[in-house]
Amino acid sequence: MTQASSQTTTVAKKTKVQSVRPCLTFKEGAEEAINFYVSVFPNSKVLSMLRSDGNGPLPKGSLWHASFLLDGQEYTAFDGGSSFAFTEAFSLVATCETQDELDQIWARLIDGGEEGPCGWLKDRFGVSWQVVPAALGRMMSDSKSGNPAKMMEALLKMRKLDIATLEQAYRSGV
């Protein structure tokens, strides 16, 4: 073990973190985005919202801090001002069991946004999403039951993912 990794391990053992959760920083409109997201996913709700009184860097009424659940996972968000923008370097992944579920989530998230390749989209708030089938991980990693390369070949040609087409491509290499 190197000295650097030994030090990292020691620090990790001493550090006590209450929790780790993503924080989304919007230019503006965080409250609208949060309310939209909790309407899209089951087991979701707003936990708290704190608005600016106008005595700080953000205009009165801007979202200072919010805490919310999306399908049981806690997130925080706030309005950060014009210097903040989302990129594809960070995305949220919505894992769907069925094509119907995938289609519904995709339709809600893409409304006012834009499609990307391979199951990716950018919603109307600028947040990048991957809307993927739960079976994708299995197909990507199980070369005994199918052909992951053929499945990936099919996936790379898609925008919104089609589970039946991916499964067919995966099975075609058996």
Buried (B, 14 or more C-beta within 10 A) or exposed (E): EEEEEEEEEEEEEEEEEEEEEEEBBBBBBBBEBBEBBBEBBEEBEBEEBEBBEEEEEBEEEBBBBBBBBBEEEEBBBBBBBEEBEBEEEEBBEBBBEEBEBBBBBBEBBBEEBEEBEBBBBBBBBBBBBBBBBEBBEEBBEEEEEBBBEBBBEBBEEBBBBBBEBBBBBBBEEE
